[in-house]
């Protein structure tokens, strides 16, 4: 049984034109920590987004394919011709620091810290690097 999607807080898109634009237009999302286990929220969210028109790039060092999608070991392994708009983090907060730098290196303009991935230092660093940061809600 998949996790209850309602258990994860959704962002309030009302009154936030940028958020409405970002999530209202399909783009490419790298889902870091995406699991092949259908019980995991990272799988449920990634598949949901894929099924709603977004291009999903799974990133996980121990997976090779998830639901027919090629998995990359890390953000820097994603081919440079793939322009990632959002890096969606499904990793523990203390592990997010290096991912901020990797996201900046591949030119991703948006970093999304899912519930459990929040980390004030990493979020501040991402903002210092010029990235938009969303935290504590589901994509």
C-alpha positions in Angstrom: 0.0 0.0 0.0 1.4 3.4 -1.0 1.9 6.1 1.5 -1.0 8.5 2.1 -0.4 11.4 -0.2 -2.4 13.6 2.1 0.0 13.0 5.0 2.6 15.1 3.3 1.8 18.9 3.5 1.3 20.4 0.1 2.5 23.9 -0.7 -0.1 26.7 -0.8 -0.1 27.8 -4.4 -2.9 30.4 -3.8 -1.4 33.9 -3.9 2.0 32.6 -4.9 2.4 33.3 -8.6 5.9 31.8 -8.8 4.9 28.6 -7.1 1.9 28.3 -9.3 4.1 28.8 -12.4 6.7 26.4 -11.2 4.3 23.5 -10.4 1.8 24.4 -13.1 4.2 23.9 -16.0 5.8 20.5 -16.5 9.5 20.7 -16.3 12.4 18.4 -15.4 12.8 17.3 -11.8 15.7 15.4 -10.4 14.3 13.3 -7.5 17.3 12.6 -5.2 16.8 9.6 -3.1 14.0 8.1 -5.3 13.4 4.5 -4.3 12.2 1.6 -6.4 10.1 0.6 -3.4 6.5 1.7 -4.1 5.9 2.1 -0.4 8.4 5.0 -0.1 7.2 8.6 -0.5 10.0 9.3 -2.9 8.7 6.7 -5.3 5.1 7.8 -4.9 5.9 11.5 -5.5 8.2 10.8 -8.4 5.7 8.6 -10.1 2.8 11.1 -9.4 4.8 13.9 -11.0 5.8 11.8 -14.0 2.2 10.8 -14.5 1.2 14.5 -14.4 3.6 15.6 -17.2 6.9 16.3 -15.5 10.1 14.7 -16.7 11.5 12.8 -13.7 15.2 12.0 -13.4 15.7 9.5 -10.5 18.9 9.9 -8.6 20.1 7.1 -6.3 23.5 5.5 -5.9 22.1 2.0 -5.5 19.4 1.9 -8.2 19.7 1.5 -11.9 16.1 1.7 -13.1 12.9 2.7 -11.5 9.5 2.2 -13.3 11.3 2.2 -16.7 13.3 5.4 -15.9 17.1 5.4 -16.0 18.6 6.2 -12.5 21.7 8.3 -12.1 24.1 7.7 -9.2 24.3 11.4 -8.4 23.3 14.8 -9.8 26.6 15.3 -11.6 26.1 12.1 -13.5 23.0 13.5 -15.3 24.0 14.4 -18.9 24.7 18.1 -19.4 22.1 18.3 -22.2 19.3 17.5 -19.6 18.4 20.8 -18.0 17.1 20.2 -14.5 14.7 22.8 -13.2 14.0 21.4 -9.7 16.2 19.2 -7.5 13.8 17.5 -5.2 15.5 16.1 -2.1 14.3 12.9 -0.4 17.4 12.5 1.9 18.0 13.1 5.6 18.7 16.8 6.3 22.3 16.3 7.5 23.1 14.7 4.1 21.9 17.7 2.0 25.0 19.9 2.2 26.9 18.3 -0.7 23.7 18.1 -2.8 23.3 21.9 -2.7 26.7 22.3 -4.3 26.0 19.5 -6.9 22.6 21.2 -7.7 24.4 24.5 -8.3 27.1 22.8 -10.4 24.4 21.4 -12.8 22.7 24.7 -12.9 19.4 23.8 -11.3 17.6 27.0 -10.3 15.3 25.4 -7.7 16.1 23.2 -4.7 13.2 21.6 -2.9 13.7 20.1 0.6 10.9 17.5 1.2 9.7 16.9 4.8 12.6 15.2 6.6 15.2 16.8 4.3 15.0 20.2 5.8 18.3 21.7 6.9 18.7 25.4 7.7 22.4 25.5 6.8 21.9 23.8 3.4 18.9 26.0 2.7 20.8 29.2 3.5 23.7 28.0 1.4 21.4 27.3 -1.6 20.0 30.8 -1.3 23.5 32.3 -1.2 24.2 30.4 -4.4 21.2 32.1 -6.0 18.8 29.2 -5.9 15.1 29.3 -5.1 14.4 27.2 -2.0 11.2 25.5 -0.9 11.2 23.5 2.3 9.0 21.2 4.4 6.3 20.6 1.8 5.7 18.1 -0.9 6.1 18.9 -4.6 
